[in-house]
Structures are given as C-alpha cells and as structure tokens.
Amino acid sequence: MRIRIEENERKFSIILPTRIVLSKPVLKFILRSKKEENISAEAVCEVYAELRRFKKKHGAWEFVNFQSADGLKVNVTV
C-alpha cells in the first residue's frame, strides 16, 4: 500500500507492505476498536479476504484519488 500526499511543492509518501495492512492482527485490532455495532466480524473478514484475492489476481490498483481546490492531492494505491 502506498499513500502519496502532495501539496504545492511538498510531496510526502508512505509505503506500507500490503501483507501487513491486510493481516489478521490488523483485522483483530480493527474489530476490537470498532464503534459501529451493526457490522459483524464475519463481514469485515469477508471484505479483507476479497481485498487480498483482488490484490493477488489484479496486482496494484488505485483505492483513493482525491484532489482539493487548494492543490492538495491524496492518492492511495493498494
């Protein structure tokens, strides 16, 4: 996973291994810290499993691409 933030001349990039982001310990942390009661643990597990399958089959894909009027750009690639 790569997170890129650009504002005017400044550029900032964070690279996180996708295997760590989509791992079971991270999933358990999210499930313990969630505030939303109507989302089941099984649903979150299914979403993570599908993200891992999609990444394995199709490779890198753009998850978020955002640009504000004042020049801030955010791009998240999984």
Secondary structure, 3 states (H helix, E strand, C coil): CEEEEEECCEEEEEECCHHHHCCHHHHHHHHHHCCCCCCCHHHHHHHHHHHHHHHHHHCCCEEEEEECCCCEEEEEEC
